[in-house]
C-alpha cells in the first residue's frame, strides 16, 4: 500500500525512490511487525487473562507442564496481525504471490482459531476432529495450488518440475500430480509446526530461523541475476515474498519476547497452523519444495517422531520414545525445558545453514 502511495512521489522527492527496493521494504516490514507485537502483545495478554482464555494441559504430558495451566493462549492472533498488516503496508499488493501467501496464512489461522476456540469452549484439549481439520487444510491447499497453477499472472512461470539440492541436473516433472503434491507440502508443513509447538519458545524460535532463511531464498528466486548465478529457478515476481518473510521475522521476534520461558502467552493452533502453512506455501512458490526438508529440518524431525511412535505402538505395542513429539522425550529423559529449546534452536540453525549452502553445492 505504501509502495503505491509513496513511490510515485519520487519525482518530487528523490528520497521516495528507496521504496522501489525490496530490501528496504523487507527491513521496514520486519520493524513494523516487531512494533505491532510490542504494542499489542501486553494488551492481548491482559485481555486473554481477563476472559480466562487459558491453556488446558494434558495429564499424560510432563508433570512440570501442569503449572502452565491457565496461561493465556491463542497468541497466534497477535502473530497473524503482525504479519498481515506490515505485508499489506510494505509489499506490492498488486503482486499475486502476496495475495496467495496472505490467503494461506489467514485461512490456516482461521482453522486454528476455530480449533482453539472449541478447546476453550469445551474446557478440554479437544477441538476439531482430525477429519475436520485435515479436510479444511486440504481445501485451503487445493485453492492455493489452483491459484498458483492457473492465475494468468503466474501461469506463464508455473512449472510442475521438482529440483533437488546437491543435484544440478536431477529434475522430475510431476505433471498433473503437482497440485496434489502442493496439498501434501502445505498440509504437512502446517501440521509439522503445530506438533513442534509444545515448549516455551520452541516453535516460534524455529519459525524465526526458517523465516530468515526464506527471506534470503525468496529474494534470490525473484532476482534474475542471483538466480542465474546460483543456478536455481528464477520465479518472476517472487522476490516480493521477501517482504512477507521480513514481516514473519519481525512477528516471530516480537512474539518470542512474550513466549520465552516462562511463557506469558501460547500461540495455539491459530498461530502454528498459519505459520506452517505459510512456510510450505513459500517453498512451493519459489520452486524450492524439496529444500523445505532442510529449511524445516527440525519440524520434519518432530513430525517423524510422532509418526514413528504411532506406527511402533500400533504394530508392536512398544514406544520408541518416552513420549512424542521428540522434544517431550528429552524432557522426560531429564533435560530442562530451556535446554531442550536452545539445543533444538541450534539444530534448526544448522539445518538453515545447510539449506543455504546447497545453493552453491550443485
C-alpha positions as a Markdown table, in Angstrom:
| # | Residue | x | y | z |
|---|---|---|---|---|
| 1 | Unk | 0.0 | 0.0 | 0.0 |
| 2 | Unk | 2.8 | 2.5 | 0.9 |
| 3 | Unk | 4.6 | 1.4 | -2.2 |
| 4 | Unk | 1.8 | 2.8 | -4.4 |
| 5 | Unk | 1.2 | 5.8 | -2.2 |
| 6 | Unk | 4.8 | 7.0 | -1.8 |
| 7 | Unk | 6.9 | 5.6 | -4.6 |
| 8 | Unk | 5.1 | 7.7 | -7.2 |
| 9 | Unk | 6.3 | 10.8 | -5.3 |
| 10 | Unk | 10.0 | 10.0 | -6.2 |
| 11 | Unk | 9.8 | 12.6 | -9.0 |
| 12 | Unk | 9.0 | 15.3 | -6.4 |
| 13 | Unk | 11.2 | 14.0 | -3.5 |
| 14 | Unk | 14.1 | 11.8 | -4.6 |
| 15 | Unk | 14.2 | 10.0 | -1.2 |
| 16 | Unk | 11.0 | 8.1 | -2.0 |
| 17 | Unk | 12.9 | 6.2 | -4.6 |
| 18 | Unk | 14.0 | 3.8 | -1.9 |
| 19 | Unk | 10.5 | 2.3 | -2.0 |
| 20 | Unk | 11.5 | 0.5 | -5.2 |
| 21 | Unk | 14.0 | -1.7 | -3.3 |
| 22 | Unk | 12.7 | -4.9 | -1.9 |
| 23 | Unk | 15.4 | -5.0 | 0.7 |
| 24 | Unk | 14.3 | -1.6 | 2.1 |
| 25 | Unk | 10.7 | -2.6 | 2.3 |
| 26 | Unk | 11.6 | -6.0 | 3.8 |
| 27 | Unk | 13.5 | -4.4 | 6.6 |
| 28 | Unk | 10.7 | -2.0 | 7.4 |
| 29 | Unk | 8.1 | -4.8 | 7.3 |
| 30 | Unk | 10.2 | -6.6 | 9.9 |
| 31 | Unk | 10.4 | -3.5 | 12.1 |
| 32 | Unk | 6.7 | -2.7 | 11.7 |
| 33 | Unk | 5.8 | -6.3 | 12.7 |
| 34 | Unk | 8.0 | -6.0 | 15.7 |
| 35 | Unk | 6.5 | -2.7 | 16.8 |
| 36 | Unk | 2.9 | -4.1 | 16.4 |
| 37 | Unk | 3.9 | -7.1 | 18.6 |
| 38 | Unk | 5.3 | -4.9 | 21.3 |
| 39 | Unk | 2.3 | -2.6 | 21.3 |
| 40 | Unk | -0.5 | -5.2 | 21.1 |
| 41 | Unk | 1.2 | -8.0 | 23.0 |
| 42 | Unk | 0.7 | -6.8 | 26.6 |
| 43 | Unk | -2.9 | -5.7 | 25.8 |
| 44 | Unk | -3.7 | -9.1 | 24.3 |
| 45 | Unk | -2.2 | -11.0 | 27.2 |
| 46 | Unk | -4.2 | -8.8 | 29.6 |
| 47 | Unk | -7.5 | -9.4 | 27.7 |
| 48 | Unk | -6.9 | -13.1 | 27.4 |
| 49 | Unk | -6.3 | -13.3 | 31.1 |
| 50 | Unk | -9.4 | -11.3 | 32.0 |
| 51 | Unk | -11.7 | -13.5 | 29.9 |
| 52 | Unk | -9.9 | -16.6 | 31.2 |
| 53 | Unk | -8.8 | -18.0 | 27.8 |
| 54 | Unk | -6.2 | -20.2 | 29.4 |
| 55 | Unk | -4.5 | -23.3 | 28.0 |
| 56 | Unk | -5.5 | -26.8 | 29.1 |
| 57 | Unk | -2.6 | -29.1 | 29.8 |
| 58 | Unk | -2.9 | -32.8 | 29.1 |
| 59 | Unk | -2.5 | -35.0 | 32.1 |
| 60 | Unk | -0.2 | -37.6 | 30.3 |
| 61 | Unk | 2.4 | -35.0 | 29.5 |
| 62 | Unk | 5.5 | -34.0 | 31.6 |
| 63 | Unk | 4.2 | -33.1 | 35.0 |
| 64 | Unk | 6.3 | -29.9 | 35.0 |
| 65 | Unk | 3.9 | -28.5 | 32.5 |
| 66 | Unk | 0.9 | -28.7 | 34.8 |
| 67 | Unk | 1.9 | -25.3 | 36.3 |
| 68 | Unk | 1.4 | -23.8 | 32.9 |
| 69 | Unk | -2.3 | -24.5 | 33.0 |
| 70 | Unk | -4.3 | -21.3 | 32.6 |
| 71 | Unk | -1.6 | -19.4 | 30.7 |
| 72 | Unk | -3.3 | -17.3 | 28.0 |
| 73 | Unk | -3.5 | -19.0 | 24.6 |
| 74 | Unk | -4.4 | -18.1 | 21.1 |
| 75 | Unk | -1.5 | -15.7 | 20.9 |
| 76 | Unk | -1.3 | -16.6 | 17.2 |
| 77 | Unk | -3.8 | -13.8 | 16.7 |
| 78 | Unk | -1.0 | -11.4 | 17.5 |
| 79 | Unk | 1.4 | -13.3 | 15.2 |
| 80 | Unk | -1.1 | -13.2 | 12.3 |
| 81 | Unk | -1.8 | -9.5 | 12.7 |
| 82 | Unk | 1.9 | -8.7 | 13.0 |
| 83 | Unk | 2.4 | -10.5 | 9.6 |
| 84 | Unk | -0.6 | -9.4 | 7.7 |
| 85 | Unk | -0.6 | -5.6 | 8.5 |
| 86 | Unk | 3.1 | -5.0 | 7.6 |
| 87 | Unk | 2.8 | -7.1 | 4.5 |
| 88 | Unk | -0.2 | -5.0 | 3.3 |
| 89 | Unk | 1.7 | -1.8 | 4.1 |
| 90 | Unk | 5.1 | -2.5 | 2.6 |
| 91 | Unk | 4.6 | -5.1 | -0.1 |
| 92 | Unk | 3.4 | -4.6 | -3.7 |
| 93 | Unk | -0.2 | -5.5 | -3.2 |
| 94 | Unk | -0.7 | -6.0 | -6.9 |
| 95 | Unk | 1.6 | -9.0 | -6.8 |
| 96 | Unk | -0.4 | -12.2 | -7.0 |
| 97 | Unk | 2.1 | -14.1 | -4.9 |
| 98 | Unk | 1.4 | -11.8 | -2.0 |
| 99 | Unk | -2.3 | -12.4 | -2.1 |
| 100 | Unk | -1.8 | -16.2 | -2.3 |
| 101 | Unk | 0.5 | -16.3 | 0.7 |
| 102 | Unk | -1.8 | -14.0 | 2.7 |
| 103 | Unk | -4.8 | -16.2 | 1.9 |
| 104 | Unk | -3.0 | -19.3 | 3.0 |
| 105 | Unk | -1.8 | -17.7 | 6.2 |
| 106 | Unk | -5.2 | -16.2 | 7.1 |
| 107 | Unk | -7.1 | -19.3 | 6.1 |
| 108 | Unk | -5.0 | -21.7 | 8.2 |
| 109 | Unk | -5.1 | -19.1 | 11.0 |
| 110 | Unk | -8.9 | -19.3 | 10.9 |
| 111 | Unk | -8.8 | -23.1 | 11.0 |
| 112 | Unk | -6.5 | -22.9 | 14.0 |
| 113 | Unk | -8.8 | -20.3 | 15.7 |
| 114 | Unk | -11.8 | -22.5 | 15.4 |
| 115 | Unk | -9.9 | -25.4 | 16.8 |
| 116 | Unk | -8.6 | -23.4 | 19.7 |
| 117 | Unk | -12.0 | -21.8 | 20.4 |
| 118 | Unk | -13.6 | -25.2 | 20.6 |
| 119 | Unk | -11.0 | -26.5 | 23.0 |
| 120 | Unk | -11.6 | -23.5 | 25.3 |
| 121 | Unk | -15.4 | -23.8 | 25.0 |
| 122 | Unk | -15.3 | -27.5 | 25.9 |
| 123 | Unk | -12.7 | -26.8 | 28.6 |
| 124 | Unk | -10.6 | -29.7 | 27.5 |
| 125 | Unk | -7.8 | -30.4 | 25.0 |
| 126 | Unk | -10.2 | -31.5 | 22.2 |
| 127 | Unk | -11.0 | -29.1 | 19.3 |
| 128 | Unk | -11.8 | -30.0 | 15.7 |
| 129 | Unk | -11.7 | -33.7 | 14.8 |
| 130 | Unk | -8.8 | -34.9 | 12.7 |
| 131 | Unk | -11.1 | -35.3 | 9.7 |
| 132 | Unk | -12.5 | -31.8 | 10.1 |
| 133 | Unk | -9.0 | -30.3 | 10.5 |
| 134 | Unk | -7.4 | -32.2 | 7.6 |
| 135 | Unk | -10.4 | -31.6 | 5.4 |
| 136 | Unk | -10.3 | -27.8 | 5.9 |
| 137 | Unk | -6.5 | -27.8 | 5.4 |
| 138 | Unk | -6.7 | -29.8 | 2.2 |
| 139 | Unk | -9.4 | -27.4 | 0.9 |
| 140 | Unk | -7.3 | -24.3 | 1.5 |
| 141 | Unk | -4.2 | -26.0 | 0.0 |
| 142 | Unk | -6.2 | -27.0 | -3.1 |
| 143 | Unk | -7.4 | -23.4 | -3.7 |
| 144 | Unk | -3.8 | -22.2 | -3.3 |
| 145 | Unk | -2.5 | -24.8 | -5.7 |
| 146 | Unk | -5.1 | -24.0 | -8.3 |
| 147 | Unk | -4.3 | -20.3 | -8.0 |
| 148 | Unk | -0.6 | -20.9 | -8.4 |
| 149 | Unk | -1.3 | -23.1 | -11.5 |
| 150 | Unk | -3.9 | -21.1 | -13.2 |
| 151 | Unk | -3.8 | -17.4 | -12.3 |
| 152 | Unk | -2.8 | -15.6 | -15.6 |
| 153 | Unk | -0.1 | -13.5 | -13.9 |
| 154 | Unk | 1.6 | -16.7 | -12.6 |
| 155 | Unk | 0.7 | -19.3 | -15.2 |
| 156 | Unk | 3.5 | -18.5 | -17.6 |
| 157 | Unk | 6.1 | -19.0 | -14.9 |
| 158 | Unk | 4.3 | -22.1 | -13.5 |
| 159 | Unk | 6.3 | -25.3 | -13.6 |
| 160 | Unk | 5.4 | -28.8 | -12.4 |
| 161 | Unk | 9.0 | -29.8 | -12.1 |
| 162 | Unk | 11.0 | -30.5 | -8.9 |
| 163 | Unk | 14.6 | -29.7 | -8.5 |
| 164 | Unk | 16.8 | -31.3 | -5.8 |
| 165 | Unk | 19.6 | -29.9 | -3.6 |
| 166 | Unk | 23.1 | -31.1 | -4.4 |
| 167 | Unk | 22.0 | -32.4 | -7.9 |
| 168 | Unk | 22.2 | -29.8 | -10.7 |
| 169 | Unk | 20.7 | -32.0 | -13.4 |
| 170 | Unk | 18.2 | -34.1 | -11.4 |
| 171 | Unk | 14.7 | -32.8 | -12.4 |
| 172 | Unk | 11.4 | -34.6 | -12.1 |
| 173 | Unk | 8.2 | -33.4 | -13.8 |
| 174 | Unk | 5.2 | -34.3 | -11.7 |
| 175 | Unk | 2.7 | -33.1 | -14.3 |
| 176 | Unk | -0.9 | -33.4 | -13.1 |
| 177 | Unk | 0.3 | -34.7 | -9.8 |
| 178 | Unk | 1.9 | -31.4 | -8.9 |
| 179 | Unk | -1.3 | -29.9 | -7.4 |
| 180 | Unk | -1.8 | -32.9 | -5.1 |
| 181 | Unk | 1.9 | -32.5 | -4.2 |
| 182 | Unk | 1.3 | -28.9 | -3.2 |
| 183 | Unk | -1.5 | -30.1 | -0.9 |
| 184 | Unk | 0.9 | -32.5 | 0.8 |
| 185 | Unk | 3.5 | -29.8 | 1.2 |
| 186 | Unk | 1.2 | -27.3 | 2.7 |
| 187 | Unk | -0.8 | -29.6 | 5.0 |
| 188 | Unk | 2.4 | -31.4 | 6.1 |
| 189 | Unk | 4.3 | -28.2 | 6.9 |
| 190 | Unk | 1.3 | -26.8 | 8.8 |
| 191 | Unk | 1.0 | -29.8 | 11.0 |
| 192 | Unk | 4.7 | -30.2 | 11.5 |
| 193 | Unk | 4.9 | -26.7 | 13.0 |
| 194 | Unk | 1.8 | -27.5 | 15.1 |
| 195 | Unk | 3.5 | -30.6 | 16.5 |
| 196 | Unk | 6.6 | -28.6 | 17.3 |
| 197 | Unk | 4.6 | -26.1 | 19.4 |
| 198 | Unk | 5.0 | -27.8 | 22.8 |
| 199 | Unk | 7.7 | -25.9 | 24.8 |
| 200 | Unk | 8.1 | -22.2 | 25.6 |
| 201 | Unk | 9.7 | -20.5 | 22.6 |
| 202 | Unk | 10.4 | -23.7 | 20.6 |
| 203 | Unk | 8.1 | -23.3 | 17.7 |
| 204 | Unk | 8.3 | -19.6 | 17.3 |
| 205 | Unk | 12.1 | -19.6 | 17.6 |
| 206 | Unk | 12.4 | -22.3 | 15.0 |
| 207 | Unk | 9.9 | -20.4 | 12.8 |
| 208 | Unk | 12.1 | -17.3 | 13.1 |
| 209 | Unk | 15.1 | -19.2 | 11.8 |
| 210 | Unk | 13.1 | -20.6 | 8.9 |
| 211 | Unk | 11.7 | -17.1 | 8.1 |
| 212 | Unk | 15.2 | -15.6 | 8.0 |
| 213 | Unk | 16.3 | -18.4 | 5.6 |
| 214 | Unk | 13.3 | -17.8 | 3.3 |
| 215 | Unk | 13.9 | -14.1 | 3.3 |
| 216 | Unk | 17.2 | -14.9 | 1.5 |
| 217 | Unk | 15.7 | -17.7 | -0.7 |
| 218 | Unk | 12.7 | -15.6 | -1.9 |
| 219 | Unk | 14.9 | -12.6 | -2.8 |
| 220 | Unk | 17.3 | -14.9 | -4.7 |
| 221 | Unk | 14.4 | -16.7 | -6.5 |
| 222 | Unk | 13.0 | -13.3 | -7.7 |
| 223 | Unk | 16.2 | -11.8 | -8.8 |
| 224 | Unk | 17.3 | -13.0 | -12.3 |
| 225 | Unk | 21.0 | -12.3 | -11.9 |
| 226 | Unk | 21.2 | -14.0 | -8.5 |
| 227 | Unk | 19.1 | -17.0 | -9.6 |
| 228 | Unk | 21.1 | -17.4 | -12.7 |
| 229 | Unk | 24.4 | -17.2 | -10.8 |
| 230 | Unk | 23.2 | -19.8 | -8.2 |
| 231 | Unk | 21.6 | -22.0 | -10.9 |
| 232 | Unk | 18.2 | -22.0 | -9.1 |
| 233 | Unk | 14.8 | -21.5 | -10.5 |
| 234 | Unk | 14.0 | -17.9 | -11.4 |
| 235 | Unk | 10.4 | -17.0 | -10.5 |
| 236 | Unk | 9.5 | -13.6 | -11.8 |
| 237 | Unk | 7.7 | -11.6 | -9.1 |
| 238 | Unk | 8.5 | -14.0 | -6.3 |
| 239 | Unk | 11.1 | -11.6 | -4.8 |
| 240 | Unk | 8.2 | -9.6 | -3.4 |
| 241 | Unk | 7.7 | -12.5 | -1.0 |
| 242 | Unk | 10.8 | -11.4 | 0.9 |
| 243 | Unk | 8.7 | -8.5 | 2.3 |
| 244 | Unk | 6.3 | -11.1 | 3.7 |
| 245 | Unk | 9.2 | -13.1 | 5.1 |
| 246 | Unk | 10.5 | -9.9 | 6.7 |
| 247 | Unk | 7.1 | -9.4 | 8.4 |
| 248 | Unk | 7.3 | -13.0 | 9.6 |
| 249 | Unk | 10.7 | -12.4 | 11.1 |
| 250 | Unk | 9.5 | -9.4 | 13.0 |
| 251 | Unk | 6.4 | -11.1 | 14.1 |
| 252 | Unk | 8.3 | -14.1 | 15.3 |
| 253 | Unk | 10.8 | -11.9 | 17.2 |
| 254 | Unk | 8.0 | -9.9 | 18.8 |
| 255 | Unk | 6.1 | -13.0 | 19.9 |
| 256 | Unk | 9.2 | -14.7 | 21.2 |
| 257 | Unk | 9.5 | -11.7 | 23.6 |
| 258 | Unk | 6.3 | -12.9 | 25.3 |
| 259 | Unk | 6.6 | -16.6 | 24.6 |
| 260 | Unk | 10.1 | -17.1 | 26.0 |
| 261 | Unk | 10.3 | -19.3 | 29.2 |
| 262 | Unk | 8.3 | -18.8 | 31.3 |
| 263 | Unk | 5.8 | -18.1 | 28.6 |
| 264 | Unk | 3.3 | -15.3 | 29.2 |
| 265 | Unk | 1.1 | -16.5 | 26.3 |
| 266 | Unk | 1.0 | -19.5 | 24.0 |
| 267 | Unk | 0.5 | -19.2 | 20.2 |
| 268 | Unk | -2.1 | -22.0 | 19.9 |
| 269 | Unk | -3.2 | -23.6 | 16.7 |
| 270 | Unk | -4.2 | -20.2 | 15.3 |
| 271 | Unk | -0.5 | -19.4 | 15.2 |
| 272 | Unk | 1.2 | -22.7 | 14.5 |
| 273 | Unk | -1.1 | -23.8 | 11.6 |
| 274 | Unk | -0.8 | -20.4 | 10.0 |
| 275 | Unk | 3.0 | -20.3 | 10.3 |
| 276 | Unk | 3.4 | -23.8 | 9.0 |
| 277 | Unk | 1.1 | -23.2 | 6.0 |
| 278 | Unk | 2.9 | -20.0 | 5.1 |
| 279 | Unk | 6.3 | -21.8 | 5.2 |
| 280 | Unk | 5.0 | -24.6 | 3.0 |
| 281 | Unk | 3.5 | -22.1 | 0.6 |
| 282 | Unk | 6.7 | -20.1 | 0.3 |
| 283 | Unk | 8.6 | -23.3 | -0.6 |
| 284 | Unk | 6.2 | -24.1 | -3.4 |
| 285 | Unk | 6.0 | -20.6 | -4.9 |
| 286 | Unk | 9.8 | -20.2 | -5.1 |
| 287 | Unk | 10.2 | -23.7 | -6.5 |
| 288 | Unk | 12.3 | -25.0 | -3.6 |
| 289 | Unk | 9.8 | -27.6 | -2.4 |
| 290 | Unk | 12.4 | -30.3 | -1.7 |
| 291 | Unk | 14.7 | -27.9 | 0.1 |
| 292 | Unk | 11.9 | -27.4 | 2.6 |
| 293 | Unk | 13.0 | -30.7 | 4.2 |
| 294 | Unk | 16.3 | -28.9 | 5.0 |
| 295 | Unk | 15.0 | -25.4 | 5.9 |
| 296 | Unk | 12.4 | -27.0 | 8.2 |
| 297 | Unk | 14.5 | -29.9 | 9.2 |
| 298 | Unk | 13.6 | -29.6 | 12.9 |
| 299 | Unk | 9.9 | -29.6 | 12.0 |
| 300 | Unk | 10.4 | -32.7 | 10.0 |
| 301 | Unk | 12.1 | -34.5 | 12.9 |
| 302 | Unk | 9.3 | -33.5 | 15.2 |
| 303 | Unk | 6.7 | -34.9 | 12.8 |
| 304 | Unk | 8.6 | -38.0 | 12.1 |
| 305 | Unk | 9.0 | -38.8 | 15.8 |
| 306 | Unk | 5.2 | -38.8 | 16.1 |
| 307 | Unk | 4.7 | -41.0 | 13.0 |
| 308 | Unk | 7.4 | -43.5 | 14.2 |
| 309 | Unk | 5.8 | -43.6 | 17.7 |
| 310 | Unk | 2.3 | -44.2 | 16.4 |
| 311 | Unk | 3.5 | -46.9 | 13.9 |
| 312 | Unk | 5.6 | -48.6 | 16.5 |
| 313 | Unk | 2.9 | -48.7 | 19.2 |
| 314 | Unk | 0.2 | -49.9 | 16.8 |
| 315 | Unk | 2.4 | -52.7 | 15.3 |
| 316 | Unk | 4.5 | -53.9 | 18.3 |
| 317 | Unk | 2.8 | -52.3 | 21.3 |
| 318 | Unk | 6.1 | -50.6 | 22.2 |
| 319 | Unk | 7.1 | -47.0 | 22.2 |
| 320 | Unk | 10.3 | -45.9 | 20.6 |
| 321 | Unk | 10.4 | -42.6 | 22.5 |
| 322 | Unk | 9.4 | -41.9 | 26.1 |
| 323 | Unk | 6.9 | -39.5 | 24.6 |
| 324 | Unk | 6.3 | -37.8 | 21.3 |
| 325 | Unk | 6.8 | -35.3 | 19.8 |
| 326 | Unk | 10.5 | -35.8 | 20.4 |
| 327 | Unk | 11.0 | -32.7 | 22.5 |
| 328 | Unk | 9.0 | -34.3 | 25.3 |
| 329 | Unk | 11.2 | -37.4 | 25.1 |
| 330 | Unk | 14.3 | -35.3 | 26.1 |
| 331 | Unk | 12.3 | -33.6 | 28.8 |
| 332 | Unk | 11.4 | -37.0 | 30.3 |
| 333 | Unk | 15.0 | -38.0 | 29.9 |
| 334 | Unk | 16.0 | -35.3 | 32.4 |
| 335 | Unk | 16.7 | -32.3 | 30.2 |
| 336 | Unk | 15.4 | -28.9 | 31.4 |
| 337 | Unk | 12.8 | -27.3 | 29.1 |
| 338 | Unk | 15.1 | -24.4 | 28.4 |
| 339 | Unk | 18.0 | -26.7 | 27.4 |
| 340 | Unk | 15.8 | -28.6 | 25.0 |
| 341 | Unk | 14.6 | -25.4 | 23.4 |
| 342 | Unk | 18.0 | -23.9 | 23.0 |
| 343 | Unk | 19.5 | -27.1 | 21.6 |
| 344 | Unk | 16.7 | -27.5 | 19.2 |
| 345 | Unk | 17.2 | -23.9 | 18.0 |
| 346 | Unk | 20.8 | -24.8 | 17.4 |
| 347 | Unk | 19.7 | -27.8 | 15.3 |
| 348 | Unk | 17.3 | -25.5 | 13.4 |
| 349 | Unk | 20.2 | -23.1 | 12.7 |
| 350 | Unk | 22.3 | -26.0 | 11.4 |
| 351 | Unk | 19.6 | -27.0 | 9.0 |
| 352 | Unk | 19.1 | -23.4 | 7.9 |
| 353 | Unk | 22.9 | -23.0 | 7.1 |
| 354 | Unk | 22.9 | -26.4 | 5.3 |
| 355 | Unk | 19.9 | -25.3 | 3.2 |
| 356 | Unk | 21.7 | -22.1 | 2.2 |
| 357 | Unk | 24.9 | -23.9 | 1.5 |
| 358 | Unk | 23.0 | -26.1 | -1.1 |
| 359 | Unk | 22.5 | -23.1 | -3.3 |
| 360 | Unk | 26.2 | -23.3 | -4.4 |
| 361 | Unk | 26.7 | -27.1 | -3.9 |
| 362 | Unk | 25.0 | -28.2 | -7.0 |
